[in-house]
Amino acid sequence: VPPRVTHHSVPVPQEAGPTMVGDENSDPHLMSVLGAKKRTMLGNNFSEYYVNDAPRVVLDKLESLGYRVVSMTGVGQTLVWCLHRE
């Protein structure tokens, strides 16, 4: 008798923002196009840019500007994408 196989639907998480999009040395024009705001978190001695969009929305915007994902990795509970523009 073959084993009984059941299929379960697993929802794909749709992460919400904020999404970190740059550091204090990032291109101000690109940060403006993304609608990013610059902030310094309490206890940090550096600034970062963030948007309230989900990562997939940011990646779509960057793709429309000619950027392509080169690699992606996970660091703890953080995902990091590396992009390149020709």
Phi, psi and omega in degrees: 000124179293151179295148178278127182249130174241149180246135178242138176272125179249122180294140177275124182295138176247090186298144177261166178286182005283157178242126176285129184238355180183170177251186185296344180260008182290157179298114182301325180295314179298319179297323178294316179300322179283349182077027184280150175244144180265135178214157174239118181284146179305128180094347178265147176254027178218161178254161176216153176260141178218159173231159178274001179284156173290154180307320181297327179290317179297316180297322176297317178298315180295324177297320180293341178266005177097006179275147178231142177289127178262318180203165178212143177212164176252137176233102186063236177260016181252138173257138181236125176251138172252128182238160179219145176237132179291000000 
